[in-house]
Amino acid sequence: MRSVDEDCAHHVISEINGALGDIGFTISGQAWTYWHPGPGPSPDYLDNNRGHDWAASTGRAMASNLVHAARALNAMPLPAPPS
């Protein structure tokens, strides 16, 4: 079950991705990651190991997707939109 904090993180991510897409950025899949320790006061990321495996694997997926999207765009750039 997702918490309210996690839902808020997803909402903020979707708003940022939507805004970037609106102004012409290409957003690859899984182009984000975050660390969510749960509701209430929590330790800092470096203070415990909870969620580190998920954050690391999601970060690797994000980096891989971003690199592949950048390579594809470099090989075949999108033209500027018509004025």
DSSP file (Angstrom, degrees, kcal/mol; ACC not computed):
  #  RESIDUE AA STRUCTURE BP1 BP2  ACC     N-H-->O    O-->H-N    N-H-->O    O-->H-N    TCO  KAPPA ALPHA  PHI   PSI    X-CA   Y-CA   Z-CA
    1    1 A M              0   0    0      0, 0.0     2,-0.2     0, 0.0     0, 0.0   0.000 360.0 360.0 360.0 131.5    0.0    0.0    0.0
    2    2 A R        -     0   0    0      1,-0.1     2,-0.1     2,-0.0     0, 0.0  -0.567 360.0-131.7 -83.6 146.7    1.4    3.4   -1.0
    3    3 A S     >  -     0   0    0     -2,-0.2     4,-2.3     1,-0.1     5,-0.2  -0.430  25.4-105.7 -90.6 170.5    1.4    6.2    1.5
    4    4 A V  H  > S+     0   0    0      1,-0.2     4,-2.5     2,-0.2     5,-0.2   0.893 121.6  55.5 -60.9 -40.6    0.2    9.8    1.0
    5    5 A D  H  > S+     0   0    0      1,-0.2     4,-2.2     2,-0.2    -1,-0.2   0.905 108.2  47.5 -60.5 -41.5    3.9   10.9    0.9
    6    6 A E  H  > S+     0   0    0      2,-0.2     4,-2.4     1,-0.2    -1,-0.2   0.909 110.6  51.4 -67.4 -41.0    4.6    8.5   -1.9
    7    7 A D  H  X S+     0   0    0     -4,-2.3     4,-2.1     1,-0.2    -2,-0.2   0.895 109.9  50.8 -60.5 -39.1    1.5    9.6   -3.8
    8    8 A C  H  X S+     0   0    0     -4,-2.5     4,-2.7     2,-0.2    -2,-0.2   0.902 108.0  52.1 -65.7 -40.3    2.6   13.2   -3.4
    9    9 A A  H  X S+     0   0    0     -4,-2.2     4,-2.5     1,-0.2    -2,-0.2   0.928 110.5  47.9 -61.2 -44.7    6.1   12.3   -4.8
   10   10 A H  H  X S+     0   0    0     -4,-2.4     4,-2.4     1,-0.2    -1,-0.2   0.886 111.2  51.5 -63.7 -38.0    4.5   10.6   -7.8
   11   11 A H  H  X S+     0   0    0     -4,-2.1     4,-2.3     2,-0.2    -2,-0.2   0.935 110.9  46.7 -64.3 -46.4    2.3   13.7   -8.3
   12   12 A V  H  X S+     0   0    0     -4,-2.7     4,-2.5     1,-0.2     5,-0.2   0.921 112.4  50.8 -62.4 -43.7    5.2   16.1   -8.2
   13   13 A I  H  X S+     0   0    0     -4,-2.5     4,-2.7     1,-0.2     5,-0.2   0.917 110.8  48.7 -60.0 -43.8    7.2   13.9  -10.6
   14   14 A S  H  X S+     0   0    0     -4,-2.4     4,-2.4     1,-0.2    -1,-0.2   0.888 111.2  50.0 -66.2 -37.6    4.3   13.8  -13.1
   15   15 A E  H  X S+     0   0    0     -4,-2.3     4,-2.4     2,-0.2    -2,-0.2   0.918 113.0  46.0 -66.1 -42.9    3.9   17.6  -12.9
   16   16 A I  H  X S+     0   0    0     -4,-2.5     4,-2.6     2,-0.2     5,-0.2   0.940 114.5  47.5 -65.0 -47.1    7.6   18.2  -13.5
   17   17 A N  H  X S+     0   0    0     -4,-2.7     4,-2.4    -5,-0.2    -2,-0.2   0.901 112.6  50.2 -61.4 -40.3    7.7   15.7  -16.4
   18   18 A G  H  X S+     0   0    0     -4,-2.4     4,-2.2    -5,-0.2    -1,-0.2   0.914 111.2  48.1 -63.1 -43.2    4.6   17.2  -17.9
   19   19 A A  H  X S+     0   0    0     -4,-2.4     4,-1.1     2,-0.2    -2,-0.2   0.914 112.3  48.7 -65.1 -42.5    6.0   20.7  -17.7
   20   20 A L  H  <>S+     0   0    0     -4,-2.6     5,-2.7     1,-0.2     3,-0.4   0.906 111.7  49.6 -64.3 -40.8    9.3   19.6  -19.3
   21   21 A G  H ><5S+     0   0    0     -4,-2.4     3,-1.4     1,-0.2    -1,-0.2   0.877 105.2  58.7 -63.3 -37.6    7.4   17.8  -22.1
   22   22 A D  H 3<5S+     0   0    0     -4,-2.2    -1,-0.2     1,-0.3    -2,-0.2   0.791 108.0  45.5 -62.8 -28.3    5.3   20.9  -22.7
   23   23 A I  T 3<5S-     0   0    0     -4,-1.1    -1,-0.3    -3,-0.4    -2,-0.2   0.270 130.1 -88.7-103.4  11.9    8.4   23.0  -23.4
   24   24 A G  T < 5S+     0   0    0     -3,-1.4    -3,-0.2     1,-0.3     2,-0.2   0.481  76.2 140.0 106.1   2.8   10.0   20.4  -25.7
   25   25 A F      < -     0   0    0     -5,-2.7     2,-0.6    -6,-0.2    -1,-0.3  -0.525  48.7-129.8 -78.1 147.7   12.1   18.1  -23.5
   26   26 A T        -     0   0    0     -2,-0.2     2,-0.6    44,-0.0    -1,-0.0  -0.878  22.1-163.0 -95.1 123.4   12.2   14.4  -24.2
   27   27 A I        -     0   0    0     -2,-0.6     3,-0.1   -10,-0.1     2,-0.1  -0.930   7.0-150.0-111.2 116.1   11.5   12.4  -21.1
   28   28 A S    >   -     0   0    0     -2,-0.6     3,-0.7     1,-0.1    38,-0.1  -0.333  35.0 -80.5 -78.4 166.2   12.5    8.8  -21.2
   29   29 A G  T 3  S+     0   0    0      1,-0.2    -1,-0.1    36,-0.1    36,-0.1  -0.337 114.9  13.9 -63.9 147.7   10.7    6.1  -19.2
   30   30 A Q  T 3  S+     0   0    0      1,-0.2    -1,-0.2    -3,-0.1    35,-0.2   0.904  78.1 157.6  51.3  47.9   11.6    5.8  -15.6
   31   31 A A    <   +     0   0    0     -3,-0.7     2,-0.3    34,-0.1    -1,-0.2  -0.014  53.2  53.8 -91.0  30.6   13.4    9.2  -15.7
   32   32 A W        +     0   0    0     26,-0.1     2,-0.3     2,-0.0    30,-0.1  -0.984  52.4 180.0-154.6 160.7   13.2    9.7  -12.0
   33   33 A T        +     0   0    0     -2,-0.3     2,-0.3    29,-0.1    22,-0.1  -0.961   6.9 175.6-155.6 160.4   13.9    8.1   -8.6
   34   34 A Y        -     0   0    0     -2,-0.3     2,-0.5     2,-0.0    24,-0.1  -0.970  28.6-119.0-157.2 166.2   13.4    9.2   -5.0
   35   35 A W        -     0   0    0     -2,-0.3    10,-0.1    20,-0.0    16,-0.1  -0.971  25.8-177.9-115.8 126.1   13.9    7.8   -1.5
   36   36 A H        -     0   0    0     -2,-0.5   -30,-0.0     1,-0.1    -2,-0.0  -0.937   9.1-177.8-126.7 107.2   10.8    7.5    0.6
   37   37 A P        -     0   0    0      0, 0.0    -1,-0.1     0, 0.0    14,-0.0   0.610  51.5 -97.8 -82.7 -10.6   11.3    6.2    4.2
   38   38 A G        -     0   0    0      4,-0.1     4,-0.0   -35,-0.0     2,-0.0  -0.568  57.8 -34.3 118.2 175.2    7.7    6.2    5.2
   39   39 A P  S    S+     0   0    0      0, 0.0    -3,-0.0     0, 0.0   -36,-0.0  -0.276 100.3  18.3 -71.2 154.6    5.3    8.5    7.1
   40   40 A G  S    S-     0   0    0      2,-0.1     2,-0.1    -2,-0.0    -2,-0.0  -0.095 111.6 -19.8  82.6 178.5    6.5   10.7   10.0
   41   41 A P  S    S-     0   0    0      0, 0.0     0, 0.0     0, 0.0     0, 0.0  -0.356  73.8-178.6 -59.5 134.7    9.9   11.8   11.1
   42   42 A S        -     0   0    0     -2,-0.1     3,-0.1     1,-0.0    -4,-0.1  -0.895  29.3 -96.3-135.3 161.3   12.5    9.5    9.5
   43   43 A P        -     0   0    0      0, 0.0     5,-0.1     0, 0.0    -1,-0.0  -0.358  50.1 -95.3 -71.2 159.7   16.2    9.0    9.5
   44   44 A D    >>  -     0   0    0      1,-0.1     3,-1.5    -2,-0.1     4,-0.6  -0.298  39.8-101.7 -67.5 161.0   18.3   10.4    6.6
   45   45 A Y  G >4 S+     0   0    0      1,-0.3     3,-0.8     2,-0.2    -1,-0.1   0.869 123.2  49.0 -52.7 -41.9   19.1    8.2    3.7
   46   46 A L  G 34 S+     0   0    0      1,-0.2    -1,-0.3     3,-0.1     3,-0.0   0.596  97.5  71.6 -78.4  -9.9   22.6    7.6    4.9
   47   47 A D  G <4 S+     0   0    0     -3,-1.5     2,-0.3     1,-0.0    -1,-0.2   0.640 109.5  10.4 -84.6 -14.3   21.5    6.7    8.5
   48   48 A N    <<  -     0   0    0     -3,-0.8    -1,-0.0    -4,-0.6     0, 0.0  -0.942  67.6-120.7-151.9 175.2   20.0    3.3    7.6
   49   49 A N    >   +     0   0    0     -2,-0.3     3,-1.8     2,-0.1     4,-0.4   0.382  61.9 131.6-101.8   2.9   19.8    0.8    4.7
   50   50 A R  T 3  S+     0   0    0      1,-0.3    -2,-0.1     2,-0.1     0, 0.0  -0.379  82.4   0.5 -63.0 124.8   16.0    0.8    4.2
   51   51 A G  T 3> S+     0   0    0     -2,-0.2     4,-2.6   -16,-0.1    -1,-0.3   0.415  92.7 120.5  82.6  -1.5   15.1    1.2    0.6
   52   52 A H  H <> S+     0   0    0     -3,-1.8     4,-2.7     1,-0.2     5,-0.2   0.895  73.0  51.8 -65.0 -39.4   18.7    1.4   -0.7
   53   53 A D  H  > S+     0   0    0     -4,-0.4     4,-2.6     2,-0.2     5,-0.2   0.937 113.3  44.6 -62.1 -45.6   18.4   -1.6   -3.0
   54   54 A W  H  > S+     0   0    0      2,-0.2     4,-2.7     1,-0.2     5,-0.3   0.934 114.5  48.5 -63.9 -45.9   15.3   -0.2   -4.6
   55   55 A A  H  X S+     0   0    0     -4,-2.6     4,-2.2     1,-0.2    -2,-0.2   0.901 113.7  47.5 -62.3 -40.6   16.7    3.3   -5.0
   56   56 A A  H  X S+     0   0    0     -4,-2.7     4,-2.2    -5,-0.2    -2,-0.2   0.925 114.4  44.8 -67.7 -44.8   20.0    1.9   -6.5
   57   57 A S  H  X S+     0   0    0     -4,-2.6     4,-2.2    -5,-0.2    -2,-0.2   0.887 115.2  48.3 -68.5 -37.1   18.2   -0.4   -9.0
   58   58 A T  H  X S+     0   0    0     -4,-2.7     4,-2.6    -5,-0.2    -1,-0.2   0.891 110.6  52.1 -68.0 -38.8   15.8    2.4   -9.9
   59   59 A G  H  X S+     0   0    0     -4,-2.2     4,-2.5    -5,-0.3    -2,-0.2   0.890 109.6  49.0 -62.9 -40.0   18.7    4.8  -10.3
   60   60 A R  H  X S+     0   0    0     -4,-2.2     4,-2.5     2,-0.2    -2,-0.2   0.913 112.1  48.1 -66.2 -42.0   20.5    2.4  -12.6
   61   61 A A  H  X S+     0   0    0     -4,-2.2     4,-2.6     2,-0.2    -2,-0.2   0.917 112.2  50.1 -62.8 -42.8   17.3    1.9  -14.7
   62   62 A M  H  X S+     0   0    0     -4,-2.6     4,-2.5     2,-0.2    -2,-0.2   0.938 112.0  46.6 -60.6 -48.3   16.9    5.7  -14.9
   63   63 A A  H  X S+     0   0    0     -4,-2.5     4,-2.4     1,-0.2    -2,-0.2   0.912 113.1  49.3 -62.2 -43.3   20.5    6.2  -16.0
   64   64 A S  H  X S+     0   0    0     -4,-2.5     4,-2.5     1,-0.2    -1,-0.2   0.928 112.6  47.0 -62.8 -45.7   20.3    3.5  -18.6
   65   65 A N  H  X S+     0   0    0     -4,-2.6     4,-2.4     1,-0.2    -2,-0.2   0.900 112.7  49.5 -63.6 -41.1   17.0    4.8  -20.1
   66   66 A L  H  X S+     0   0    0     -4,-2.5     4,-2.4    -5,-0.2    -1,-0.2   0.912 111.9  48.1 -65.1 -42.2   18.3    8.4  -20.2
   67   67 A V  H  X S+     0   0    0     -4,-2.4     4,-2.5     2,-0.2    -2,-0.2   0.929 112.9  48.1 -63.4 -45.2   21.6    7.3  -21.9
   68   68 A H  H  X S+     0   0    0     -4,-2.5     4,-2.3     1,-0.2    -2,-0.2   0.898 112.5  48.5 -64.8 -39.8   19.7    5.2  -24.5
   69   69 A A  H  X S+     0   0    0     -4,-2.4     4,-2.4     2,-0.2    -1,-0.2   0.911 112.0  49.5 -65.1 -41.3   17.2    8.1  -25.2
   70   70 A A  H  X S+     0   0    0     -4,-2.4     4,-2.3     2,-0.2    -2,-0.2   0.905 111.3  48.9 -64.7 -41.2   20.1   10.6  -25.6
   71   71 A R  H  X S+     0   0    0     -4,-2.5     4,-2.2     2,-0.2    -1,-0.2   0.910 111.8  49.2 -64.5 -41.6   21.9    8.2  -28.0
   72   72 A A  H  X S+     0   0    0     -4,-2.3     4,-2.1     1,-0.2    -2,-0.2   0.917 113.3  46.2 -64.4 -42.6   18.8    7.7  -30.0
   73   73 A L  H  < S+     0   0    0     -4,-2.4    -1,-0.2     2,-0.2    -2,-0.2   0.846 111.4  52.5 -68.7 -33.4   18.2   11.5  -30.2
   74   74 A N  H  < S+     0   0    0     -4,-2.3    -2,-0.2    -5,-0.2    -1,-0.2   0.893 112.7  44.8 -67.5 -39.1   21.8   12.1  -31.1
   75   75 A A  H  < S+     0   0    0     -4,-2.2    -2,-0.2     1,-0.3    -1,-0.2   0.846 134.5  15.2 -72.1 -34.7   21.6    9.6  -33.9
   76   76 A M  S  < S-     0   0    0     -4,-2.1    -1,-0.3    -5,-0.2    -2,-0.2  -0.653  83.7-157.4-142.6  80.5   18.2   10.9  -35.2
   77   77 A P        -     0   0    0      0, 0.0    -3,-0.1     0, 0.0    -4,-0.1  -0.213  22.2-114.7 -61.6 147.5   17.4   14.4  -33.8
   78   78 A L        -     0   0    0      1,-0.1     2,-0.0    -5,-0.0    -5,-0.0  -0.646  35.1-116.9 -77.4 137.2   13.8   15.5  -33.7
   79   79 A P        -     0   0    0      0, 0.0    -1,-0.1     0, 0.0     0, 0.0  -0.346  34.9 -93.3 -71.5 157.9   13.2   18.5  -35.9
   80   80 A A        -     0   0    0      1,-0.1     3,-0.1    -2,-0.0     0, 0.0  -0.409  51.2 -98.3 -65.4 146.6   12.1   21.8  -34.4
   81   81 A P        -     0   0    0      0, 0.0    -1,-0.1     0, 0.0    -3,-0.0  -0.334  46.6 -94.3 -65.3 150.4    8.3   22.1  -34.4
   82   82 A P              0   0    0      0, 0.0     0, 0.0     0, 0.0     0, 0.0  -0.332 360.0 360.0 -63.3 146.2    6.8   24.2  -37.3
   83   83 A S              0   0    0     -3,-0.1    -3,-0.0    -2,-0.0     0, 0.0   0.460 360.0 360.0 -91.2 360.0    6.3   27.8  -36.5
